[in-house]
Structures are given as C-alpha cells and as structure tokens.
Amino acid sequence: MKIQLWREFLDPYDLAVKELITKFEHLKYEHKARGLYCPIEEVSGRVKSVSSILDKLKKKNLELEQMEQELDDIAGIRIICQFVEDIEKVVSIIRFRADMAVREEKDYITNEKTSGYRSYHMIVDYQVQTLNGPKTLKVEIQIRTMGMNFWSTIEHSLQYKYKQNIPDHIKEKLCNAADAIVVLDREMSEVRNEIMDAQNSMQIRANIVTEILLTIQNLYAVANKRDVAKIQDEFYEVYEKDNLEKLIRFHKNLDIIAEGYKAQGIEFKVWQND
C-alpha cells in the first residue's frame, strides 16, 4: 500500500480517537461541574503506526486486505481510573451510550493473563463523518487503574525490547510486580471513601473560590470600589485560614450582598468574620 493510501486509510481512525477523547474528557467536566465524583481519571488515545499494523498482520498471518475486518485495535482509547470499583462504572457508562455500540468485552481483571496483565477491554463500533460520508470503525477501549497501567507500560516496553521473548528471570519479577499492584489496588479500595472525601473537598473549595472571585470581579463594575476592595481583603483573610466552612459562609453572604445590590441598589457593607 502506498504511503498516501495509508494516510487516507488511517485518517478516519485518527478522527475517531480525537472525537472519543473529547467526549470522555467532557464527561469528566460534566461530573465536576455538577459536584459529582468522576470514575475517569485520565483519557488518552492513539492510532496504531503502520509498522505496528504490519507486525500484527504478520503475526496473525493476515493479508493487507483483511486488516480492517480482522484487527480490532487500529484505533485505541485508554481510560485510567483511580480505583478498581471505578472500572465497572466506566464500563456501564460505555454500554449505555447511544453513540457507540459494544461489540465485545474481555475482562482481564477477573481473569488476568498468566503474565500478570490486568485490564478491561471493550471493542465498540463508532461512526465518524468523513468526506466520503459516514464510516463505522472498530475501536478498542482499555480501562484500568493507574497501577495496572504502570505495569502494562513497563511490560509492553520489555516485550518490544526482547521481541516477545522476555527472559524468565524478568518474567518472574514482572509477575511479582503484578501481585504487588493487586495488593496496592486492594489497599486503595479500602480507603476509597476517605480519598474521595478529600478530593471532593478540594474540588468544592476550588469551585467556591472561582465563584467568589468572579462575583467580586462583577461587583467592581457596579459597586463602590472601596467597599468591594474591603470585601476582597476579607476574602483573602478567610482564604488564608483554609477553613472550608468559613469559606462557604463567606460565599453565601457574598451572594446575598451581590443579589441585594442588583435588586435594590443598596449600599455594600462588609460583615465581620467569626
């Protein structure tokens, strides 16, 4: 196949990867905007290189004309989760999406490979709009924890170096590392609620600070500058104390003042902190 034909063949897959990354990233944004915990931590994607495609065709004893039908992972999306429990949530989200249809699922977490590899794979049909019209492609979605992903990245590099013939002593170390990651994921699951509470508090605080600063900025356009400057100074005092309850109280009071000014044109007054 000529280089130009390879480019034309792979372009729709590149489009699929870009669109899916955007959609999953937006899913993260929607969760955070609503103050909800998102099971997706990171999203990445890639289109197989020509050399990787040719290697896989050779390994499977396939012809070029068979690659679109026989290869499931020309386009790949990787979703990283914090906890093992999050993986099933992501799987459920994908199953019920209207813009992709699940073709196949492989659970290498419950049924891990002998090498120690653990991940959840889904093959989905996804439609892109091209210059020649709609085209439905197969996309592989891998869902795993950060620990699983670390192990897989290292193992993949070693497979490449040793041409699928990793020495036994390294295989043993990889298996030991895989066992350690199982323990790590289990330990993280046991403190999952505490971790989620801490992360939610951080997100709530960040959202409140953003809203406060936007409100103060708006007040500068309509209120007495000196009064607003005092409010701003008071905000910094509350912020420095790093007390979420006081920050929330400040936010509510600021909303009342902003709304009151807008509705009644009353003079702004600075209240005292507790």
C-alpha positions in Angstrom: 0.0 0.0 0.0 1.3 3.4 -0.9 2.1 6.0 1.8 -0.7 8.2 0.6 -3.2 5.4 0.7 -2.1 4.5 4.3 -2.8 8.1 5.3 -6.3 8.0 3.7 -7.0 4.7 5.4 -5.9 5.8 8.9 -7.4 9.3 8.8 -10.9 8.2 9.9 -9.3 6.2 12.8 -7.5 9.4 13.8 -10.7 11.3 13.8 -12.4 8.6 15.9 -9.7 8.8 18.5 -9.8 12.6 18.7 -13.6 12.6 19.0 -13.7 9.9 21.7 -11.0 11.6 23.8 -13.0 14.8 23.6 -16.3 13.1 24.6 -14.7 11.3 27.6 -13.0 14.5 28.7 -16.3 16.3 28.5 -17.8 13.5 30.7 -15.2 14.3 33.3 -16.1 18.0 33.0 -19.8 17.3 33.5 -19.2 15.3 36.6 -17.0 18.0 38.2 -19.4 20.8 37.1 -22.2 19.1 39.0 -20.0 18.3 42.0 -20.1 14.6 41.3 -17.2 12.1 41.6 -16.0 11.0 38.2 -14.7 7.4 37.8 -12.5 8.6 34.9 -9.1 10.0 36.0 -7.3 10.2 32.6 -8.1 9.6 29.0 -5.6 9.1 26.1 -5.7 7.5 22.7 -3.6 6.5 19.7 -3.8 5.1 16.2 -1.5 2.2 15.5 1.5 3.0 13.5 1.9 1.4 10.0 4.8 -0.7 11.3 2.7 -2.0 14.2 -0.2 -2.8 11.9 2.2 -4.7 9.6 3.8 -6.6 12.5 0.3 -7.7 13.8 -0.8 -8.8 10.3 2.4 -10.9 10.0 1.9 -12.4 13.5 -1.7 -13.3 12.6 -0.8 -14.4 9.1 -3.3 -12.0 7.5 -3.2 -10.1 4.3 -3.5 -6.3 4.0 -7.0 -6.6 2.6 -8.1 -8.2 5.9 -6.8 -5.7 8.4 -9.9 -3.5 8.6 -12.1 -6.6 9.3 -9.7 -8.6 11.4 -7.9 -6.0 13.5 -9.8 -4.5 16.4 -7.3 -2.1 17.8 -6.2 0.1 15.0 -7.8 2.9 17.0 -7.3 2.7 20.7 -8.6 4.6 23.7 -7.2 4.2 27.2 -9.2 5.2 30.3 -7.4 5.3 33.6 -9.3 5.0 36.9 -8.2 5.6 40.5 -10.0 2.5 41.9 -10.9 -1.0 40.7 -14.5 -0.2 41.5 -14.5 2.7 39.1 -13.8 0.4 36.2 -17.2 -1.2 36.2 -18.8 2.2 36.4 -16.9 3.3 33.2 -17.9 0.0 31.6 -21.6 0.7 32.4 -21.3 4.3 31.0 -20.0 2.9 27.7 -22.6 0.2 27.5 -25.4 2.7 27.7 -24.1 5.3 25.4 -26.1 5.9 22.2 -23.1 7.0 20.1 -21.2 3.7 20.3 -22.2 0.0 20.2 -20.3 -2.6 22.2 -19.2 -5.4 20.0 -17.1 -7.4 22.5 -15.8 -7.3 26.1 -12.8 -9.0 27.6 -12.3 -9.0 31.4 -8.6 -9.4 32.1 -9.1 -8.2 35.7 -11.2 -11.1 36.9 -9.4 -13.4 34.5 -5.9 -11.9 34.4 -3.3 -13.2 31.9 -0.6 -15.6 33.1 1.9 -12.8 32.5 0.1 -10.7 35.2 -1.6 -8.3 32.8 -4.8 -6.9 34.1 -7.2 -4.6 32.3 -10.8 -4.4 30.9 -11.1 -4.3 27.2 -14.1 -3.3 25.1 -14.4 -3.3 21.4 -17.0 -0.8 20.2 -18.4 0.3 16.8 -18.1 4.1 16.4 -19.3 6.1 13.5 -17.3 9.1 12.1 -18.3 11.5 9.4 -15.8 11.7 6.5 -15.5 13.4 3.2 -17.0 10.3 1.6 -19.8 10.0 4.1 -20.3 8.1 7.4 -17.9 5.3 8.3 -18.2 2.9 11.2 -15.0 1.8 12.7 -13.9 -0.7 15.5 -12.3 1.0 18.4 -10.6 -0.8 21.4 -11.2 0.9 24.8 -8.9 -0.3 27.6 -10.0 0.5 31.1 -7.6 0.1 34.0 -6.3 1.5 37.3 -3.1 3.7 37.5 -1.3 0.7 39.0 -2.4 -1.6 36.2 -1.4 1.0 33.6 2.1 1.4 35.1 2.7 -2.3 35.0 1.3 -2.7 31.4 3.5 0.2 30.2 6.7 -1.4 31.6 5.7 -4.9 30.3 5.0 -3.5 26.8 8.4 -1.9 26.6 10.1 -5.1 27.7 8.1 -7.1 25.1 9.3 -4.7 22.4 12.9 -4.9 23.6 13.0 -8.7 23.8 10.8 -9.3 20.7 8.1 -11.2 22.7 10.9 -13.3 24.3 11.3 -11.9 27.8 13.9 -13.8 29.9 12.5 -16.0 32.7 14.1 -14.0 35.5 12.5 -10.8 34.2 9.1 -12.6 33.8 9.3 -13.6 37.4 9.9 -10.0 38.5 7.0 -8.8 36.4 4.7 -11.4 38.0 5.8 -10.3 41.5 5.2 -6.7 40.5 1.7 -7.6 39.2 0.9 -9.3 42.5 2.1 -6.1 44.3 -0.2 -4.0 42.2 -3.2 -6.2 43.1 -2.4 -5.6 46.7 -2.0 -1.9 46.1 -5.3 -1.6 44.3 -7.0 -3.6 47.2 -5.4 -1.3 49.8 -6.5 1.8 47.9 -10.1 0.5 47.7 -10.2 0.1 51.5 -9.5 3.8 52.0 -11.5 4.8 48.9 -14.2 6.7 50.8 -11.6 8.8 52.7 -9.7 9.6 49.5 -12.9 10.6 47.7 -14.0 12.8 50.6 -10.6 14.6 50.5 -10.7 15.0 46.7 -14.3 16.2 46.8 -13.4 18.8 49.5 -10.6 20.1 47.3 -12.9 20.3 44.3 -15.7 22.1 46.3 -13.1 24.5 47.6 -11.7 25.3 44.2 -15.2 25.8 42.8 -16.2 28.1 45.6 -13.0 30.2 45.2 -13.6 30.6 41.5 -17.2 31.7 42.1 -16.2 34.2 44.8 -13.6 35.8 42.6 -16.0 36.1 39.6 -18.6 37.7 41.9 -16.0 40.2 43.3 -14.9 41.0 39.7 -18.5 41.7 38.7 -19.1 43.9 41.8 -16.2 46.0 40.8 -18.1 47.0 37.7 -21.2 48.2 39.5 -20.4 48.9 43.2 -18.4 51.3 45.2 -14.8 50.4 44.5 -13.6 51.0 48.1 -16.3 48.7 49.6 -15.5 46.0 47.1 -11.8 46.3 47.9 -12.7 45.7 51.6 -14.7 42.6 50.6 -11.8 41.4 48.6 -9.4 41.9 51.5 -11.8 40.0 53.7 -11.9 37.1 51.2 -8.1 36.8 51.3 -8.2 36.6 55.1 -10.8 33.8 55.0 -8.9 32.1 52.3 -5.7 32.1 54.3 -7.4 30.4 57.2 -8.0 27.3 55.0 -11.4 26.6 56.7 -14.0 25.3 54.2 -16.9 26.1 56.5 -15.9 29.7 56.7 -15.3 29.9 53.0 -18.8 28.5 52.3 -20.3 31.0 54.8 -18.4 33.9 53.1 -19.6 32.7 49.7 -23.3 32.7 50.8 -23.0 36.1 52.4 -21.3 37.5 49.2 -24.2 36.1 47.1 -26.7 37.8 49.3 -24.9 41.1 49.0 -24.5 40.8 45.2 -28.1 39.9 44.8 -29.3 42.6 47.1 -27.3 45.3 45.3 -28.6 44.1 42.0 -32.2 44.1 43.1 -32.4 47.1 45.4 -29.3 49.2 44.7 -28.4 49.1 48.4 -25.0 50.2 49.7 -22.5 47.4 50.2 -21.4 46.7 53.8 -18.6 44.5 55.0 -19.6 42.0 57.6 -17.3 40.7 60.4 -15.7 37.2 60.3 -16.4 34.8 63.1 
